[in-house]
Amino acid sequence: MNFTLHSTTDYHRRELTSLGWETTLCNALADPRSPCRAILGIDAPYGQLLGRWLRRHVPFPAVSHLVEVGGGYGWLMGDLLRQHPFPHVTMIDISPKLLNVQKDTLGRIRADIAYREEDFLDTPHDLLRGADLVILNENLGDFPTITDLTREDLENPPGTASPELRAAGALFRGHDLPIPERASFHVNSGALMALEKLCRAEVPYIFLSEHSCEAVVSIPYRDLIRVPASGNPECIVLKGHKEFTIRFSHLEKLAQARGYRTVRGPVADYIPFRLTPRVRAILKAPSPWRDEDEIVRYFLEDLFKYEYLLLVKERETGPAQDGATPACRRCGKCCLADFAAYIRDEDLARWQREGRRDILAVVAREDAVWAGDHLVSAADGRYLRGCPFLMWEGDHAGCAIYETRPATCRNFQPASSEICPLWRPSWP
Ligand SMILES: C[S@@+](CC[C@H](N)C(=O)[O-])C[C@H]1O[C@@H](n2cnc3c(N)ncnc32)[C@H](O)[C@@H]1O
């Protein structure tokens, strides 16, 4: 019983005056002159890049009420509102200071935004019931974390246990979350409670991003970018407070237990960058030459240290108006996406198990990198036009490795994203 509850509530309510040196990805990309902007495939601020990616999964016209929790300086919401005129917008933040900054930033764009100063864990259920998309960008780590727990503490919380520990224990039991296999471990109780709250309110679309303790670098970049990931939430000491990295697998499991479809990956999925010879040199150098190079290096590492999790409630967002998923036309459009970037470790492990050296050789050879608006092979600069296993069977597309295709392909639902011609942008 050595556990401790860490909370940043007092810091955010009373001490916080600015984000200080807590440079979020959103802040890193806000200034067009930032060295991080110079290496992007698409030169745009964070919110624009996120919005561009979100639209593939979320029909913006169907989002009547957009809620952002912990919006910092309001820049992400500003970028989203410039892309789409969401009819109702609510900003929730525990920090009175930051809420004022948000009013200032967003007041220049829209006058009818609702601002709520509150701890998200106290936000009323009814408000969330009416929300269509809720965004929590880089703030789950601020929510309470219980450290140094044992299996016994979690399975049988002592009578004197805090409400957070009792709530965490109930979530582990209720959703069958795997208890970590180590003598003692940390649990992101606040993040789990926040997600449970959103799922209970049946918000159709929920987007989360945060520093992960389970980060994985995508295959094409593994030789260049290394990020440590212990699997157990790690403490990060920041100005005036401590945060914890997030165990996304627990959040993902909870979401799936609540009937959501999930999309998960590194933030690099929606922030494409150019792996130019200079960027390669920065990443390969034993230590950075200039401050600017150091900023770029940290930024690139962060693109993989930070994960996102998008939750979609299939029932409410069925692509066809009658709720049924339409039949695939086998047009092959979804196979024009980048194959290498969608491969997961489970696919690699399976191909290794199955002895599919043919596939593994192609994966190694493709080494795809984003060159602004198309993919090229990092090895020889070849223009990559799509999946190397796409083949044509008469007038329709086929897959040369169908029986062992990547999980992303197996799980893809026709009409679930803009890449598919069956996608309907004007969903109700
Ligand atoms: C690291 S900043 C992220 C800001 C912004 N989303 C970004 O990506 O730049 C964390 C934000 O979450 C807010 N926050 C922290 N704990 C919160 C809580 N329990 N409820 C609501 N907001 C919270 C902070 O005040 C701050 O605005």
The ligand as a Tripos MOL2 file, in Angstrom:
@<TRIPOS>MOLECULE
LIG
   27    29     1     0     0
SMALL
NO_CHARGES

@<TRIPOS>ATOM
      1 C1         -0.4280   20.9620  -22.0040 C.3       1 LIG1
      2 S1         -1.7750   22.0190  -22.1740 S.3       1 LIG1
      3 C2         -2.3470   21.5980  -23.8110 C.3       1 LIG1
      4 C3         -2.9360   22.7710  -24.4840 C.3       1 LIG1
      5 C4         -3.4240   22.5430  -25.9200 C.3       1 LIG1
      6 N1         -4.4470   21.5270  -25.9960 N.3       1 LIG1
      7 C5         -2.2720   22.2390  -26.8430 C.2       1 LIG1
      8 O1         -2.2120   21.1120  -27.3700 O.co2     1 LIG1
      9 O2         -1.4330   23.1180  -27.0480 O.co2     1 LIG1
     10 C6         -3.0150   21.3080  -21.1000 C.3       1 LIG1
     11 C7         -4.3280   22.0470  -21.0780 C.3       1 LIG1
     12 O3         -5.2760   21.2620  -20.3520 O.3       1 LIG1
     13 C8         -5.8830   22.0500  -19.3260 C.3       1 LIG1
     14 N2         -6.2690   21.1190  -18.2450 N.ar      1 LIG1
     15 C9         -5.4410   20.4220  -17.4450 C.ar      1 LIG1
     16 N3         -6.1470   19.6590  -16.5930 N.ar      1 LIG1
     17 C10        -7.4520   19.8590  -16.8760 C.ar      1 LIG1
     18 C11        -8.6720   19.3490  -16.3560 C.ar      1 LIG1
     19 N4         -8.6770   18.4880  -15.3570 N.pl3     1 LIG1
     20 N5         -9.8480   19.7940  -16.8750 N.ar      1 LIG1
     21 C12        -9.8440   20.7000  -17.8920 C.ar      1 LIG1
     22 N6         -8.7150   21.2180  -18.4370 N.ar      1 LIG1
     23 C13        -7.5350   20.7960  -17.9420 C.ar      1 LIG1
     24 C14        -4.8010   23.0670  -18.9980 C.3       1 LIG1
     25 O4         -5.2840   24.1860  -18.3310 O.3       1 LIG1
     26 C15        -4.2840   23.3900  -20.3970 C.3       1 LIG1
     27 O5         -5.1370   24.2720  -21.0870 O.3       1 LIG1
@<TRIPOS>BOND
     1     1     2 1
     2     2     3 1
     3     2    10 1
     4     3     4 1
     5     4     5 1
     6     5     6 1
     7     5     7 1
     8     7     8 2
     9     7     9 1
    10    10    11 1
    11    11    12 1
    12    11    26 1
    13    12    13 1
    14    13    14 1
    15    13    24 1
    16    14    15 ar
    17    14    23 ar
    18    15    16 ar
    19    16    17 ar
    20    17    18 ar
    21    17    23 ar
    22    18    19 1
    23    18    20 ar
    24    20    21 ar
    25    21    22 ar
    26    22    23 ar
    27    24    25 1
    28    24    26 1
    29    26    27 1
@<TRIPOS>SUBSTRUCTURE
     1 LIG1         1 GROUP 0 **** ****
